[in-house]
Amino acid sequence: MILASPLWLIFLSVAAASFLATLIVIKTYRKIGAVDIPDPQKPMTTHNYPVPRGGGLAVFVGILFGIWLFLPIDKHLSGIIVGAAIAAGVGFLDDLFNLNPYLRLLLLLMIAAAVIASGIGIPFINLPFLGIVNLDQPKLTFFMFGESRSLWLLADAFAVIWIIGLMNFVNWSKGLDGQLPGIVVIASLVVGTLSLKFSADISQWPVIILAMITAGAYFGFLPWNFYPQKIMPGYGGGILGGFLLAVMSILSNTKVGTLLVVLGVPIIDAIFIIIRRIAGRKSPVWGDRGHLHHRLLDDFNMSKRSIAITYWAVTAVLGLIALRLNSRQKFYTMLAVSLIIGGILLWIKYFGRLSRQPGRKDG
């Protein structure tokens, strides 16, 4: 472990490791034939040439390298490593075998359980109009391996829901080249920047460093995934980003609400998708071509490159705004984002044909 390393050195070292790991994964996946072949029967397909899927494995190597080099291993970090390893493993299996969405959802529960077992939970939430609501009761105490252990039922349940939800919501934002890694980089930097405000608290430094490691790992992956992509994030890359962001927001206490604002676009888009699928009597776990990025691609004639950059820009603006908001202001910001996205989706539904242009470009 390298102590007292500058944050820029952590970021760049992990980015370099992730960049090289991605190159190796691309070559390996091509050799073993683990590539995504364009399929007109799959509504989510936006690429027109075979692309390796293994981005999650490459990013995990970068994450592991950064943790080994820059962080001391403790109880909480052990749980994070186990959860990240399961996420990468699930992604690898999905790359090869296209796992059933319900099986993947069950495996996400294992990932969340790994960090809950290490003692990571959400002891309280700060609601806009109610203030602090404690979640540390009811508590179940029991003995295991000669030690007294406790389960905070509400705190742990809320943490599980948050982690699984964010893994799915972030994963659903990987539809276009470069879209997901840019979002994760920006969100990680926002969490790290906000934690720096409380850097006098020594417990915040592991969160700051983990944020730099996460940002660096996805930044190193980004050049390979940006249009025209040489590799996809895959399911592993999507859920790993959501997992790390969710855990960091929990460890940094007040950052859950901040992350809701920063990831406002993918989260609100995902909520609308779930509502639409359930209203249409369809399972919310099966994909379709109804995400906002698909609508921008199909109905607004935007290129993949411009959509990805737009997502990054909006995420960055929301991140800068979130750094200065209290809980009530975060609520109003999320409400505004919901209205804007809802307005865009309604416009597309009723007036999309007026915006649609023939001969859509890929780039």
C-alpha positions, 0 to 999 in steps of 0.5 A: 500500500502506498500511503499519502499518495496524491489523489491525481496519482491514484486516479491516473495509476488506476486509469492506466491499469484499467486501460491495459486490462481492457486491451487484454480483455478485448483480445482474450474475448475475441479469441474465445468468441465472447462477442455480442453479435448484432441481432435484429430480434433484440430491441436494445441492439444499437451496434452493427458489428461484433463487439466483446462484452467483457468491460466489467472484468477489465474495470474490476482488474483496475479496481482491484489494482487500486485497492491493493496499491492505495487502501488498507484492507479492513472489515468494510473493504473486505465486504466491498471486494467480495461484492465487487468480485461477485459482480465481476463474476456474474458479468463474466457468466452473463458475457458467456451464457446470457443469464436469465434476468431473474437469476441475475436479480437473485445474484444481485442480492448476494452482492448486496448481502456481502457488504451488509454482512461486513457491517455496511448499512444505512442507519438514518435517512434525511427526508425533505420535510421530516428531517432525520429518520433513524433506521437503527431499530428494530435490531436483532442480536444473535451469537455467531462464532462466539461473537455477538452480532446484530442485524439492523432490520430497517437499515439493512433492508434499506441498504439492500434496496438501495444497492440493488436498485442503483446497480440496475439503474446504472446498468440500464445506462449502458445502451450507447457507446461511452455512455456508462463509463462517463456517467460513473466517472463523473458521479464518483468524482462528485462523491469524492469531492463532497467527501473532501469537504469533510476530510478532517474526519479520517473515516472519509479518506477511504471513501475519497480514495475509493472514489478516485479508484472507481473514477480512474478505473472507468476513465481508463475503460472509456477510450475503448468504449467510446464511439466506435466502441471496441468493447462493451461494459457488459452486465458486469461493468454496469452493475459494478459501477452501480454497486461501487457508487451505492456503497460509497454513498452509504459510507459517506453518510449524507451522499445518498441524496446527493447521488440521487440528484447526480444520477437523476437522469438514469434513475428517473428514466429507469423509474418511468421505464418500470412504470411503463412496463408494469402498466403494459403488463410486462415484466420490468426486468426484460429490456426493450427500446424505450429508454431515453437514450433510445428515443433520442437516437431513434426519434431525435436523430442524435448520434451515439457520440452526442447522446453520450456527451449530453448524458455526461454534461447533464450528469456533471451539471447536476453534480455541481448543483448537488454539491450545494443543495440541502435535502429539500432542495435535492427533492425539488431538483429531482422533481424538476428532472422528473418533469423535464424527462417526462416532458421529453418522453411525452413529446416523443410519444405524441410529436416524435414523428415530427422530429424523426429524420431519415438516415440516422447516423451512428456516430 
